[in-house]
Amino acid sequence: MVSDLAEQECEACTSEDEPLTESEYEAYLTDLADDVWEVVDEHHLEGTYAFEDFRDALEFTYEIGELAEEEWHHPDIHLAWGEVRVEMWTHKIDGLHKTDFVMAARMDRIHDDYAPE
């Protein structure tokens, strides 16, 4: 699944920005892989990606780590055999920002190369 959201710019927020409301983040959530992502406690995104083996999960982890460094937006990443779980929110506002959804859409796009058949 490739989302137009993945093509959008990761915009830095300021401490004056407010976290997204439920109606705002629901609109972005529809552009993400629905079998991967969910909003938890109206605070953060959590996604779990499946892989055929540890090697693919490890390589995916490396790729999203490079993306995080490039955009200076760093998720919590949990690597296990056959899966990678990602938790993400914007720490500066202690909640969700559009950038979290842009990053998630980019991760979905990266995962397309690894998705089990």
Secondary structure, 3 states (H helix, E strand, C coil): CCCHHHHCCCCCCCCCCCCCCHHHHHHHHCCCCCCCEEEECCCEEEEEEECCCHHHHHHHHHHHHHHHHHHCCCCEEEEECCEEEEEECECCCCECCHHHHHHHHHHHHHHCCCCCC
